[in-house]
Amino acid sequence: MDQAEIMDVAYDAVWTLLKVTTPLMLIALGVGLIIALFQALTQIQEMTLTFVPKILVIFIALLVLLPWMITELTEFMGRMVDHFIGLPN
């Protein structure tokens, strides 16, 4: 395995990681912005107000997105297995 193949594997791994995690991060960002706006408008500075809704929304999003995430990770693992099986001894 030469440097170019290692870079291809690393690129594929990072790209797959970004594809799988970006939707959850964007959802968390959106919920955080909404909560921050609500806190700024009402001047309520309760710590649990920031964490509980965000945790609930992320959990629901994870349940909805989990089949897609598993498919993406399974396809990545298939590509890695195919790549490593095709390597010369």
C-alpha positions in Angstrom: 0.0 0.0 0.0 1.6 3.2 -1.1 1.0 6.8 0.0 -1.6 7.6 -2.6 -3.8 4.6 -1.6 -3.5 5.6 2.1 -4.5 9.2 1.2 -7.5 7.8 -0.8 -8.6 5.7 2.2 -8.2 8.7 4.6 -10.1 11.0 2.2 -12.9 8.5 2.0 -13.0 8.1 5.7 -13.1 11.8 6.5 -15.7 12.4 3.8 -17.9 9.7 5.2 -17.5 11.0 8.7 -18.6 14.5 7.5 -21.6 13.2 5.6 -22.8 11.2 8.6 -22.3 13.8 11.3 -23.2 17.1 9.5 -27.0 16.7 9.7 -26.9 16.2 13.5 -24.5 19.1 13.9 -26.6 21.4 11.8 -29.7 20.4 13.8 -27.9 21.1 17.1 -26.7 24.5 15.8 -30.3 25.4 14.7 -31.8 24.4 18.0 -29.1 26.2 19.9 -29.6 29.4 17.9 -33.4 29.3 18.6 -32.9 28.7 22.3 -30.3 31.5 22.5 -32.7 33.9 20.7 -35.5 32.9 23.1 -33.2 33.4 26.1 -32.1 36.8 24.8 -35.6 37.9 24.2 -37.0 36.7 27.6 -33.8 37.2 29.6 -34.3 33.7 31.1 -30.8 32.4 31.8 -31.7 28.9 33.0 -28.9 26.3 32.2 -31.3 23.4 31.7 -33.2 25.4 29.1 -30.2 25.1 26.8 -29.5 21.4 27.3 -32.8 19.6 27.6 -34.4 20.7 24.4 -31.2 20.2 22.4 -30.7 16.7 23.8 -34.3 15.8 23.0 -34.1 17.1 19.4 -30.8 15.4 18.8 -32.2 12.1 20.1 -35.2 12.4 17.8 -33.1 13.4 14.8 -30.8 10.5 15.6 -33.7 8.1 15.6 -34.9 9.5 12.2 -31.5 9.6 10.6 -30.1 6.3 12.0 -31.1 4.1 9.1 -29.4 6.5 6.6 -26.3 6.7 8.8 -26.0 2.9 9.1 -26.4 2.6 5.3 -23.6 5.2 4.7 -21.3 3.5 7.2 -22.0 0.0 5.8 -21.2 1.3 2.3 -18.0 2.8 3.6 -17.0 -0.5 5.3 -17.8 -2.4 2.0 -15.6 -0.1 0.1 -12.8 -0.6 2.6 -13.1 -4.4 2.5 -13.2 -4.4 -1.3 -10.1 -2.2 -1.3 -8.1 -4.3 1.2 -9.1 -7.6 -0.5 -7.9 -6.2 -3.8 -4.5 -5.4 -2.5 -1.6 -7.5 -3.8 0.3 -9.6 -1.2 
